[in-house]
Amino acid sequence: MPEVNSNPNESSEKGFFGKLANGDFGLAKTYWLYGVLLGFVLNILSSAISSTVTLMIIVLALAAYSVPLYMGIWKAANKYKGQKIWSILAKIATVLGVIMVVSSLMTLVSIL
């Protein structure tokens, strides 16, 4: 029988989303690459979509992705050893991002 790793914080055992949610990629990479850049690309793609059903699927997928993303940004900000202002700004952006996702989901529900 294979040995089960009892340490859930073991980085080698986590997949991408586990590492993302745990803030293992670092604050800058988590925020700028997986947050801002990916969000920018998704916004461009969603503006080109005319189908309401496809747009709703993208909003739901983005909301699902936002959970580990915002958890990761928050945790990476807690781990951050640089200037405190960057940690604080990342947490403010996280709160605003959560508000935006909840607002998008409420809009989606009102359409249905």
PyMOL commands that place a pseudoatom at each C-alpha (Angstrom):
pseudoatom trace, name=CA, resn=MET, resi=1, chain=A, elem=C, hetatm=0, pos=[0.000, 0.000, 0.000]
pseudoatom trace, name=CA, resn=PRO, resi=2, chain=A, elem=C, hetatm=0, pos=[1.448, 3.430, -0.932]
pseudoatom trace, name=CA, resn=GLU, resi=3, chain=A, elem=C, hetatm=0, pos=[2.419, 5.709, 1.901]
pseudoatom trace, name=CA, resn=VAL, resi=4, chain=A, elem=C, hetatm=0, pos=[0.075, 8.646, 2.410]
pseudoatom trace, name=CA, resn=ASN, resi=5, chain=A, elem=C, hetatm=0, pos=[1.718, 11.962, 3.186]
pseudoatom trace, name=CA, resn=SER, resi=6, chain=A, elem=C, hetatm=0, pos=[0.149, 13.227, 6.405]
pseudoatom trace, name=CA, resn=ASN, resi=7, chain=A, elem=C, hetatm=0, pos=[1.475, 16.770, 6.001]
pseudoatom trace, name=CA, resn=PRO, resi=8, chain=A, elem=C, hetatm=0, pos=[-1.092, 18.740, 3.942]
pseudoatom trace, name=CA, resn=ASN, resi=9, chain=A, elem=C, hetatm=0, pos=[1.306, 21.695, 3.676]
pseudoatom trace, name=CA, resn=GLU, resi=10, chain=A, elem=C, hetatm=0, pos=[3.837, 19.661, 1.692]
pseudoatom trace, name=CA, resn=SER, resi=11, chain=A, elem=C, hetatm=0, pos=[4.319, 21.735, -1.466]
pseudoatom trace, name=CA, resn=SER, resi=12, chain=A, elem=C, hetatm=0, pos=[5.294, 18.808, -3.683]
pseudoatom trace, name=CA, resn=GLU, resi=13, chain=A, elem=C, hetatm=0, pos=[1.915, 17.144, -3.081]
pseudoatom trace, name=CA, resn=LYS, resi=14, chain=A, elem=C, hetatm=0, pos=[-0.203, 20.116, -4.130]
pseudoatom trace, name=CA, resn=GLY, resi=15, chain=A, elem=C, hetatm=0, pos=[-1.474, 20.759, -7.605]
pseudoatom trace, name=CA, resn=PHE, resi=16, chain=A, elem=C, hetatm=0, pos=[-1.522, 24.176, -9.227]
pseudoatom trace, name=CA, resn=PHE, resi=17, chain=A, elem=C, hetatm=0, pos=[-4.702, 25.331, -7.492]
pseudoatom trace, name=CA, resn=GLY, resi=18, chain=A, elem=C, hetatm=0, pos=[-3.486, 24.070, -4.119]
pseudoatom trace, name=CA, resn=LYS, resi=19, chain=A, elem=C, hetatm=0, pos=[-0.242, 26.010, -4.500]
pseudoatom trace, name=CA, resn=LEU, resi=20, chain=A, elem=C, hetatm=0, pos=[-2.161, 29.045, -5.736]
pseudoatom trace, name=CA, resn=ALA, resi=21, chain=A, elem=C, hetatm=0, pos=[-4.597, 28.982, -2.815]
pseudoatom trace, name=CA, resn=ASN, resi=22, chain=A, elem=C, hetatm=0, pos=[-1.764, 28.589, -0.328]
pseudoatom trace, name=CA, resn=GLY, resi=23, chain=A, elem=C, hetatm=0, pos=[0.197, 31.572, -1.684]
pseudoatom trace, name=CA, resn=ASP, resi=24, chain=A, elem=C, hetatm=0, pos=[3.143, 29.334, -2.587]
pseudoatom trace, name=CA, resn=PHE, resi=25, chain=A, elem=C, hetatm=0, pos=[4.001, 31.289, -5.747]
pseudoatom trace, name=CA, resn=GLY, resi=26, chain=A, elem=C, hetatm=0, pos=[4.808, 34.488, -3.869]
pseudoatom trace, name=CA, resn=LEU, resi=27, chain=A, elem=C, hetatm=0, pos=[2.934, 37.767, -3.739]
pseudoatom trace, name=CA, resn=ALA, resi=28, chain=A, elem=C, hetatm=0, pos=[4.162, 39.359, -6.962]
pseudoatom trace, name=CA, resn=LYS, resi=29, chain=A, elem=C, hetatm=0, pos=[3.635, 36.298, -9.148]
pseudoatom trace, name=CA, resn=THR, resi=30, chain=A, elem=C, hetatm=0, pos=[0.276, 35.441, -7.589]
pseudoatom trace, name=CA, resn=TYR, resi=31, chain=A, elem=C, hetatm=0, pos=[-1.072, 38.975, -7.843]
pseudoatom trace, name=CA, resn=TRP, resi=32, chain=A, elem=C, hetatm=0, pos=[0.352, 40.150, -11.160]
pseudoatom trace, name=CA, resn=LEU, resi=33, chain=A, elem=C, hetatm=0, pos=[0.553, 36.953, -13.206]
pseudoatom trace, name=CA, resn=TYR, resi=34, chain=A, elem=C, hetatm=0, pos=[-2.346, 34.851, -11.954]
pseudoatom trace, name=CA, resn=GLY, resi=35, chain=A, elem=C, hetatm=0, pos=[-4.547, 37.784, -10.978]
pseudoatom trace, name=CA, resn=VAL, resi=36, chain=A, elem=C, hetatm=0, pos=[-4.037, 40.894, -13.066]
pseudoatom trace, name=CA, resn=LEU, resi=37, chain=A, elem=C, hetatm=0, pos=[-2.663, 39.448, -16.315]
pseudoatom trace, name=CA, resn=LEU, resi=38, chain=A, elem=C, hetatm=0, pos=[-5.106, 36.540, -16.467]
pseudoatom trace, name=CA, resn=GLY, resi=39, chain=A, elem=C, hetatm=0, pos=[-7.978, 38.860, -15.531]
pseudoatom trace, name=CA, resn=PHE, resi=40, chain=A, elem=C, hetatm=0, pos=[-6.970, 41.252, -18.288]
pseudoatom trace, name=CA, resn=VAL, resi=41, chain=A, elem=C, hetatm=0, pos=[-6.935, 38.450, -20.870]
pseudoatom trace, name=CA, resn=LEU, resi=42, chain=A, elem=C, hetatm=0, pos=[-10.302, 37.126, -19.690]
pseudoatom trace, name=CA, resn=ASN, resi=43, chain=A, elem=C, hetatm=0, pos=[-11.850, 40.601, -19.867]
pseudoatom trace, name=CA, resn=ILE, resi=44, chain=A, elem=C, hetatm=0, pos=[-10.677, 41.003, -23.453]
pseudoatom trace, name=CA, resn=LEU, resi=45, chain=A, elem=C, hetatm=0, pos=[-12.052, 37.592, -24.384]
pseudoatom trace, name=CA, resn=SER, resi=46, chain=A, elem=C, hetatm=0, pos=[-15.375, 38.160, -22.630]
pseudoatom trace, name=CA, resn=SER, resi=47, chain=A, elem=C, hetatm=0, pos=[-15.901, 41.482, -24.413]
pseudoatom trace, name=CA, resn=ALA, resi=48, chain=A, elem=C, hetatm=0, pos=[-15.760, 39.629, -27.734]
pseudoatom trace, name=CA, resn=ILE, resi=49, chain=A, elem=C, hetatm=0, pos=[-18.481, 37.158, -26.725]
pseudoatom trace, name=CA, resn=SER, resi=50, chain=A, elem=C, hetatm=0, pos=[-22.019, 37.908, -27.798]
pseudoatom trace, name=CA, resn=SER, resi=51, chain=A, elem=C, hetatm=0, pos=[-23.685, 34.769, -26.438]
pseudoatom trace, name=CA, resn=THR, resi=52, chain=A, elem=C, hetatm=0, pos=[-25.303, 35.270, -23.046]
pseudoatom trace, name=CA, resn=VAL, resi=53, chain=A, elem=C, hetatm=0, pos=[-24.948, 31.591, -22.153]
pseudoatom trace, name=CA, resn=THR, resi=54, chain=A, elem=C, hetatm=0, pos=[-21.226, 31.593, -22.957]
pseudoatom trace, name=CA, resn=LEU, resi=55, chain=A, elem=C, hetatm=0, pos=[-20.750, 34.802, -20.986]
pseudoatom trace, name=CA, resn=MET, resi=56, chain=A, elem=C, hetatm=0, pos=[-22.554, 33.272, -17.980]
pseudoatom trace, name=CA, resn=ILE, resi=57, chain=A, elem=C, hetatm=0, pos=[-20.281, 30.222, -18.157]
pseudoatom trace, name=CA, resn=ILE, resi=58, chain=A, elem=C, hetatm=0, pos=[-17.218, 32.488, -18.208]
pseudoatom trace, name=CA, resn=VAL, resi=59, chain=A, elem=C, hetatm=0, pos=[-18.503, 34.482, -15.213]
pseudoatom trace, name=CA, resn=LEU, resi=60, chain=A, elem=C, hetatm=0, pos=[-19.084, 31.252, -13.261]
pseudoatom trace, name=CA, resn=ALA, resi=61, chain=A, elem=C, hetatm=0, pos=[-15.656, 29.897, -14.207]
pseudoatom trace, name=CA, resn=LEU, resi=62, chain=A, elem=C, hetatm=0, pos=[-14.025, 33.181, -13.228]
pseudoatom trace, name=CA, resn=ALA, resi=63, chain=A, elem=C, hetatm=0, pos=[-15.862, 33.144, -9.892]
pseudoatom trace, name=CA, resn=ALA, resi=64, chain=A, elem=C, hetatm=0, pos=[-14.672, 29.592, -9.237]
pseudoatom trace, name=CA, resn=TYR, resi=65, chain=A, elem=C, hetatm=0, pos=[-11.092, 30.548, -10.154]
pseudoatom trace, name=CA, resn=SER, resi=66, chain=A, elem=C, hetatm=0, pos=[-11.305, 33.630, -7.932]
pseudoatom trace, name=CA, resn=VAL, resi=67, chain=A, elem=C, hetatm=0, pos=[-11.679, 31.559, -4.767]
pseudoatom trace, name=CA, resn=PRO, resi=68, chain=A, elem=C, hetatm=0, pos=[-8.166, 30.030, -4.812]
pseudoatom trace, name=CA, resn=LEU, resi=69, chain=A, elem=C, hetatm=0, pos=[-6.760, 33.199, -6.387]
pseudoatom trace, name=CA, resn=TYR, resi=70, chain=A, elem=C, hetatm=0, pos=[-7.944, 35.544, -3.647]
pseudoatom trace, name=CA, resn=MET, resi=71, chain=A, elem=C, hetatm=0, pos=[-7.051, 33.034, -0.942]
pseudoatom trace, name=CA, resn=GLY, resi=72, chain=A, elem=C, hetatm=0, pos=[-3.571, 32.830, -2.474]
pseudoatom trace, name=CA, resn=ILE, resi=73, chain=A, elem=C, hetatm=0, pos=[-3.100, 36.576, -2.709]
pseudoatom trace, name=CA, resn=TRP, resi=74, chain=A, elem=C, hetatm=0, pos=[-4.145, 36.990, 0.915]
pseudoatom trace, name=CA, resn=LYS, resi=75, chain=A, elem=C, hetatm=0, pos=[-1.865, 34.190, 2.136]
pseudoatom trace, name=CA, resn=ALA, resi=76, chain=A, elem=C, hetatm=0, pos=[1.035, 35.369, -0.026]
pseudoatom trace, name=CA, resn=ALA, resi=77, chain=A, elem=C, hetatm=0, pos=[0.567, 38.853, 1.426]
pseudoatom trace, name=CA, resn=ASN, resi=78, chain=A, elem=C, hetatm=0, pos=[0.791, 37.357, 4.920]
pseudoatom trace, name=CA, resn=LYS, resi=79, chain=A, elem=C, hetatm=0, pos=[4.042, 35.603, 3.962]
pseudoatom trace, name=CA, resn=TYR, resi=80, chain=A, elem=C, hetatm=0, pos=[5.524, 38.624, 2.191]
pseudoatom trace, name=CA, resn=LYS, resi=81, chain=A, elem=C, hetatm=0, pos=[8.795, 39.845, 3.749]
pseudoatom trace, name=CA, resn=GLY, resi=82, chain=A, elem=C, hetatm=0, pos=[9.206, 43.069, 1.771]
pseudoatom trace, name=CA, resn=GLN, resi=83, chain=A, elem=C, hetatm=0, pos=[7.737, 46.502, 2.405]
pseudoatom trace, name=CA, resn=LYS, resi=84, chain=A, elem=C, hetatm=0, pos=[4.497, 46.253, 4.388]
pseudoatom trace, name=CA, resn=ILE, resi=85, chain=A, elem=C, hetatm=0, pos=[2.667, 48.624, 2.007]
pseudoatom trace, name=CA, resn=TRP, resi=86, chain=A, elem=C, hetatm=0, pos=[2.641, 45.973, -0.752]
pseudoatom trace, name=CA, resn=SER, resi=87, chain=A, elem=C, hetatm=0, pos=[1.048, 43.453, 1.569]
pseudoatom trace, name=CA, resn=ILE, resi=88, chain=A, elem=C, hetatm=0, pos=[-1.588, 45.972, 2.642]
pseudoatom trace, name=CA, resn=LEU, resi=89, chain=A, elem=C, hetatm=0, pos=[-2.356, 47.044, -0.940]
pseudoatom trace, name=CA, resn=ALA, resi=90, chain=A, elem=C, hetatm=0, pos=[-2.663, 43.407, -2.039]
pseudoatom trace, name=CA, resn=LYS, resi=91, chain=A, elem=C, hetatm=0, pos=[-5.165, 42.754, 0.736]
pseudoatom trace, name=CA, resn=ILE, resi=92, chain=A, elem=C, hetatm=0, pos=[-7.179, 45.858, -0.192]
pseudoatom trace, name=CA, resn=ALA, resi=93, chain=A, elem=C, hetatm=0, pos=[-7.212, 44.717, -3.828]
pseudoatom trace, name=CA, resn=THR, resi=94, chain=A, elem=C, hetatm=0, pos=[-8.339, 41.267, -2.661]
pseudoatom trace, name=CA, resn=VAL, resi=95, chain=A, elem=C, hetatm=0, pos=[-11.287, 42.685, -0.730]
pseudoatom trace, name=CA, resn=LEU, resi=96, chain=A, elem=C, hetatm=0, pos=[-12.275, 44.829, -3.717]
pseudoatom trace, name=CA, resn=GLY, resi=97, chain=A, elem=C, hetatm=0, pos=[-11.913, 41.815, -6.014]
pseudoatom trace, name=CA, resn=VAL, resi=98, chain=A, elem=C, hetatm=0, pos=[-14.171, 39.693, -3.822]
pseudoatom trace, name=CA, resn=ILE, resi=99, chain=A, elem=C, hetatm=0, pos=[-16.769, 42.481, -3.845]
pseudoatom trace, name=CA, resn=MET, resi=100, chain=A, elem=C, hetatm=0, pos=[-16.542, 42.624, -7.640]
pseudoatom trace, name=CA, resn=VAL, resi=101, chain=A, elem=C, hetatm=0, pos=[-16.973, 38.836, -8.006]
pseudoatom trace, name=CA, resn=VAL, resi=102, chain=A, elem=C, hetatm=0, pos=[-19.960, 38.804, -5.646]
pseudoatom trace, name=CA, resn=SER, resi=103, chain=A, elem=C, hetatm=0, pos=[-21.471, 41.705, -7.576]
pseudoatom trace, name=CA, resn=SER, resi=104, chain=A, elem=C, hetatm=0, pos=[-20.986, 39.840, -10.868]
pseudoatom trace, name=CA, resn=LEU, resi=105, chain=A, elem=C, hetatm=0, pos=[-22.631, 36.738, -9.430]
pseudoatom trace, name=CA, resn=MET, resi=106, chain=A, elem=C, hetatm=0, pos=[-25.562, 38.784, -8.123]
pseudoatom trace, name=CA, resn=THR, resi=107, chain=A, elem=C, hetatm=0, pos=[-25.984, 40.315, -11.565]
pseudoatom trace, name=CA, resn=LEU, resi=108, chain=A, elem=C, hetatm=0, pos=[-25.888, 36.855, -13.101]
pseudoatom trace, name=CA, resn=VAL, resi=109, chain=A, elem=C, hetatm=0, pos=[-28.549, 35.601, -10.679]
pseudoatom trace, name=CA, resn=SER, resi=110, chain=A, elem=C, hetatm=0, pos=[-30.772, 38.585, -11.464]
pseudoatom trace, name=CA, resn=ILE, resi=111, chain=A, elem=C, hetatm=0, pos=[-30.561, 37.776, -15.179]
pseudoatom trace, name=CA, resn=LEU, resi=112, chain=A, elem=C, hetatm=0, pos=[-31.694, 34.232, -14.575]
for i in range(1, 112): cmd.bond("trace and resi %d" % i, "trace and resi %d" % (i + 1))
show_as sticks, trace
zoom trace
